Amino acid sequence: MADQVDDRLAASRAGMRALWLSFGALLLVALAQGGVVVLSGSVALLSDALHNVADAFSAVPIAVAFLLGRRAATRRFTYGFGRAEDLAGLVVVLLIAFSAVLAVFESVRRLIEPQPLDHLGAVAAAAVLGCAGNELVARWRIRVGRRIGSAALVADGMHARVDGVASLAVLLAAGGAALGWRWADPVIGLLVAVAIAHVLVGAARQVLGRLLDAADPAEVDRARRIAAEAPGVLAVEEVRLRWSGHGQLAELTVVVDRAASLVDAHRIAHDVEHRLLHGLRHLLRAHVHPHPAATADAHDHAAVAHHAASRR
């Protein structure tokens, strides 16, 4: 158990380090782009800079969630505070949505009231800076997020990667303006907004999946195989996995010999839990219920059978 606590603290610290360093990098990129926006009046670059700001500040709620996740369970929050990370993911989704709406608003305004685009070289340079900065941040967040099992951090990394692609679109706006296409800048700004909306859908799907206790079927099958291989386990009846922040919780029902003593059944259940903790990378704890093998006249679940039927 002490090793699990140490691993979880190490994962939280790694996530915090990735968040704060990438926060600083994206903020510097956004500030540099903002200075070019003031000089050039580029709405496409403004859309990209605003998105970078939103992406940078999305680190704040995730960092708060990581800090909460370190707290021990209480009498009120008996499962701990891991779910705070999923709520932080919702905040990130809202920030992305706000960024998309603002980008659309500014682009439509420039379509109605077009303005000349100046300092095209600076705009192009700022776009390249945005692309490079976002890709570096994306690689770091995704790598750390996958290592520690944080869906919020991985999603934020994918968000940064698409931001990098959106920065390339700003180059097209500058190129269009250089060719005299007055509509290029606001149209590219709208395309950036579409890219943001695409990220929004993917991020929302991932975060909502975590909130609804979605689990990878391959992980469920792996847990079932691990439990089935434990000595004394005759069958595995039920496997449930759910995420709590960047850690997993498991519930399993395993069938044991009906003649096994309570002590033996308890030992088998703990052996299954031990194997799962070693076999599932992000597992925090598992509750394993040993179920005696059925016989023709066995009625082990008769007392609760009608409750189970009423829930269907």
Secondary structure, DSSP 8 states (H G I E B T S, - for coil): -HHHHHHHHHHHHHHHHHHHHHHHHHHHHHHHHHHHHHHH--HHHHHHHHHHHHHHHTHHHHHHHHHHHTS---SSSTT-STTHHHHHHHHHHHHHHHHHHHHHHHHHHHHHS------HHHHHHHHHHHHHHHHHHHHHHHHHHHHHT-HHHHHHHHHHHHHHHHHHHHHHHHHHHHTT-TTHHHHHHHHHHHHHHHHHHHHHHHHHHHHTT---HHHHHHHHHHHHTSTT--EEEEEEEEEETTEEEEEEEEEE-TT--HHHHHHHHHHHHHHHHHHSTTEEEEEEEEEE---TT--TTHHHHHHHHHT-
